Amino acid sequence: MQQGIEQGYSLTEIRDYIDDTYSRFGVKPTPAPYPPEETP
């Protein structure tokens, strides 16, 4: 296990989790410089 990844999550799992979270709120994940709740 690599240092800094104490939970053992892989980057792919993290991206999938983020995509699922965005989808749950009906917001499409984009590389925006502000939080999704502030997206116009």
Summary of the structure (lengths in Angstrom):
residues: 40
radius of gyration: 12.7
end to end distance: 39.7
largest distance: 39.7
contacts: 55
relative contact order: 0.12
helix: 42%
strand: 0%
